[in-house]
Amino acid sequence: MPERSGNQVRIGVAITVPEPYGSELQAARARFGDPWADFIPPHITLLPPTVVEHDAMPGIDAHLADVAAQHAPFVVRLRGTATFRPVSPVVFMQLVEGISGCEGLEADVRAGVLAQELRFPYHPHVTIAHEVPDAQLDMAFDGMADFDATFVVTHLHCYAHGDDGVWRPSRDFVLTGPEPDGTGTAAGTGADVGASRPADAGSVTST
């Protein structure tokens, strides 16, 4: 976790897994003994924890709004488990649909005022167990192997990290870009052209 000082804030950008799947995955993470289950909502990371100056936030909001305006809503499907072991003690839900959509968003988010290098190549996923004993990682790997969820990504979310350790959404940005065939945003997603708004309070890191 990057250190912050003075007037700096720690932020992250992610796709939040919607209900009812978000609650199911958060409950599963708690069930497998992950101590961060109550601090981090199920999500797909677009920008890992990053420290920025408070005065930079208007420019970051403008950047994220511009990114959202370039990307259309897309479908994500989570199915089956995988792991980063032995490199990292993480078990996660795999994306079997929507990988390219996440990769495109991540590349554009991690540019301009948010440009940075990554420690590892980007791999979109939803963590369900992190830094727990191997037996619990095995439980997560086996216990969620049959989980299957499909949803439409209509927003990206900017999160702020509180002094209490909880990640809370501060802004959301609606995806309003054209479909690949140029017909406009995806039908039936409820996307509002040009909209960005404060996000509902709730509780993102790169895991």
N, C-alpha and C positions, 0 to 999 in steps of 0.2 A: 504494500500500500504506500503510495508516494506521500512524503511528509508535506505538511502545509504550515504556513506561518503568517503572522500579521493578518491582513485582510483577504488572504487567499481562500478559495473554496475548492473542494474536491468534488468533481462531477464524473458522471459516466453517461453513456448513451446506449440505449438498448431497445429491442422489441420486447414488450412485456407479453407473456403468454396470457391470453384472455380466459375468462371464466367460461365453463366450470373447470377447465383444465388447469388453470393456475393454482386453484386451491387444492386440487388433487395432487399435483406435483409438489406443492409446498408441504402438504401433509406427509407425503411419502418421504421427502427429505428429512423431516423431523423424525419419522418412524425409523429411519436408518441411523439415527443418532447424530446427524450433522448439526453442530452447534450454531451454524449460521442460518438455519432454516427460517427463523423468525425475523432475521435482519435483511434477507435478500429475497425478493420475489422471483419466481421462475421467469427466466428471460433468455433472450439471445443477444449476446453482447455485440454492439457496433463500435463502441469506444471504451477501452478499459479505464479503470480509475485514473483520473488525470487532474492535476492541480493547476488552477488558473487564477489570475487576479480577478477580484470581484468586479473591477471596472471593465473587464473584458467580456462580461456576460452579454451585454447588448449585441456586440459583434458576433458572439457565438450563437445567440438566438437567431440573428439574421442569416448566419451561415447554415444553420440547421433548417430554417424555413426555406432557403434556396435549394438545399438538397431534397427536402420533401417535395418541393414543386417539380422536381425533375424525375421522380419515381412514381409509377403507378402502383396501386394495391396489388398484392400477389398472394398466392396460396402457399402456406407452409403445412407440411404433414410431418408429425413426429411419430416414429414407429421403431421400437426396439432399442436396446441399450448397447453402449460401447464404452470403452475406457481409454484413458491416456496412460495407464500403467504400462511399463515401469517408470516412464519419464515423470509423471505426475500422478498423485493418488486421487484420481477423479473418475467417477462413473457418470455418464450422461445419456440423455435421450438423443437419438440420431435424427437428423433431418433426412427424409427420403424424398421430399419435394420442397422447393423454395430455396435451395442452396444458392443458385445464381442470383436470386433477388436479394438475399442477405449479403452476398459478396459485393454486389453493386452498391448497395447502401453503405456498407462498411468502408469501401474505398473512397466514396465521396464524403462521408462524415469525417474520416481520418485524413483530411486535406485542409488546405488553407489555414485558418486560425487554429485548427485542431490537428495539424500535421504532426506525426510522430512515427518512430520506428517501433515495430512489435518485437517482443522476445521470441515468439514462435509464429509460424505461418498461421493466417486466419483460418479458423475451422468453426463454422457456426454450429452451436449445440445448446442444449439446456441441461445444466448440471443438476444431478439429483443426490450426489454424495461427494464430499470433498474433505480430504485430510481427516478421515476416520480410519480405524483399524481395518486391516485386510478383510476380516470376517464380515464387517459391516459393508464394505465395498462389494464383496461377493453377494451379500443379501440384496443390495440395490441392483446389481447387475442381473441377478436371477429374478428378483421380485417384480421388476418393471419391464421384463422382456416382452410381455404381451401388450403393453400400453400402446394405444394408437389414437392419435388426435389430429384433426385437420381444422385449420382456421384461416381466415383472411387477414393479412397484415394491412392495416389501414393507417397506422401511425408509427412514428418513432418517438421515443420518450427521452428527455434529458432528466437525469437524476442528480440530486445533491446528497452528499454524505453528511449526516448529522453527527454532533459530538457524542450522541448516544450509540453510535455505530450503525444506525439504521439508514438505509438508502431510501430516499423519498422522491417521488416524481415532482419536478418543479415546472416543467413545460411539456406539452405534447405538440407534435407537428404532423398535420394530416398529409398523407401522400396524395398528391393531385396531378402527378405527371401523366402524360399520354400513354395509352396502351401501345405495344409494339407496332400494331397496325395503324396507329395514329388516330384512333376513333375517340380518344379521351380516356377518362378514368374508368376503372372497372365498374360495370353495372352492378347495382345492388349493394355497394359497399358503404353508401352513406357518406362518401368523402365530400368535404366542403371545400370548394376551390379557394386556395389562398389562405386557408384558416390555420391559425396556431393559437393555442390558448393555455392558460395555466392548467396543469394536470390536477386530478383529484389527489388528495393526500393519501399516502399509502407507504408501503415499504417495498443497488445493482452493482455488482462487481463483475469482473471478468470470469468468474467461475459459476 
